[in-house]
Amino acid sequence: MRTPHVPPEWAFEFHGHLCPFMPIGYRMGKLAMEFLKVEREKTMGFFVFSEVGEGHPQICMVDGIQAATGSTYGKGLIEKTFYGKLAATFYHPQKGAVRYCLRPEFIDEMGKFESFAYRKRGVEP
């Protein structure tokens, strides 16, 4: 059985490489849609306010959010606040808003994985 929060293969192709942050963004987007009881955005009604900065993993997370929600930069439905946080607020005018963020202890634990050791040495994903 496949959990609804595992990105489909095309989301990895869209993102361009395998990394842990794109699936995290995908999960955030799916959780937000479930909470707000909305479908993947096909038009112009579901907005995301991403709190990411300029760092590499932060931008990867936003690709996952776009893949999950259908709210994309191309549609003008995502804005970056440049707060430098691994968080996003999801907003639908008729349904309300919800904010998801990564807990600091979760981020600390992620640093133990091999992929982060490669990145610290300058190895691209």
C-alpha positions in Angstrom: 0.0 0.0 0.0 1.3 3.5 -0.9 0.7 6.3 1.6 -1.0 9.4 0.0 2.0 11.5 1.2 4.6 9.7 -0.9 5.3 11.9 -4.0 4.6 10.3 -7.4 7.6 9.7 -9.7 6.8 12.7 -11.9 7.3 15.0 -8.8 10.9 13.8 -8.5 11.3 14.4 -12.3 9.9 17.9 -11.9 12.3 18.6 -9.0 15.3 17.2 -10.9 17.0 15.1 -8.2 16.4 12.9 -5.2 16.6 14.7 -1.9 14.7 14.5 1.4 13.2 18.1 1.3 11.0 17.8 -1.8 9.0 14.9 -0.3 8.7 16.9 3.0 7.2 19.8 1.0 4.9 17.3 -0.8 3.7 16.0 2.5 3.1 19.5 3.9 1.0 20.3 0.8 -1.0 17.1 1.1 -1.6 17.6 4.8 -2.8 21.2 4.2 -5.2 20.1 1.5 -6.6 17.4 3.7 -7.0 19.8 6.6 -8.7 22.5 4.5 -10.7 19.9 2.6 -9.6 21.2 -0.8 -8.5 19.4 -4.0 -5.3 20.0 -6.0 -5.5 23.5 -7.4 -6.5 23.6 -11.1 -7.4 27.3 -11.3 -6.5 30.3 -9.1 -7.9 29.8 -5.6 -5.4 28.1 -3.3 -2.5 30.2 -2.1 0.8 29.3 -0.4 3.0 31.7 1.6 6.3 30.0 1.8 8.6 31.2 4.7 11.8 29.8 3.1 14.9 31.8 2.5 17.4 31.2 -0.3 19.1 28.0 1.0 19.2 24.9 -1.1 17.0 22.5 1.0 14.4 25.2 1.5 13.8 25.7 -2.2 13.6 21.9 -2.6 10.7 21.9 -0.1 8.8 24.4 -2.2 9.0 22.2 -5.3 7.3 19.5 -3.3 4.6 22.0 -2.2 4.0 23.0 -5.8 3.8 19.4 -6.9 1.3 18.4 -4.2 -1.0 21.4 -4.3 -0.9 22.6 -7.9 -0.3 26.1 -6.5 2.7 27.2 -8.5 4.8 30.2 -9.1 3.6 30.1 -12.7 0.1 30.7 -11.6 1.2 33.4 -9.1 -0.2 31.3 -6.2 3.0 31.1 -4.2 4.9 33.9 -2.5 8.1 33.7 -0.6 8.4 35.7 2.6 12.2 35.1 2.9 11.9 34.4 6.7 14.4 31.6 6.4 12.1 29.0 8.0 11.1 25.6 6.8 7.5 26.5 7.0 4.5 27.5 4.8 1.0 28.9 5.3 -1.7 27.4 3.0 -4.7 29.6 2.4 -8.0 29.1 0.6 -10.4 32.1 0.8 -13.5 30.0 1.5 -11.8 27.3 3.7 -9.3 29.2 5.9 -5.6 28.7 6.5 -3.2 26.3 8.1 0.6 26.6 8.7 3.0 23.7 8.8 6.6 23.9 9.8 9.4 21.5 10.6 10.3 21.1 14.3 13.9 22.0 15.1 14.6 18.6 16.6 13.5 17.0 13.4 15.9 19.2 11.4 18.7 18.3 13.8 18.1 14.6 13.3 18.1 14.9 9.5 21.7 16.2 9.7 22.8 12.7 10.7 21.8 11.2 7.3 24.4 10.3 4.7 23.0 12.6 2.0 23.8 15.6 4.2 27.3 14.5 4.7 27.7 14.5 0.9 26.2 18.0 0.6 28.6 19.3 3.3 31.5 18.0 1.2 30.1 19.8 -1.8 28.7 16.8 -3.6 25.6 17.8 -5.7 22.4 15.7 -5.2 
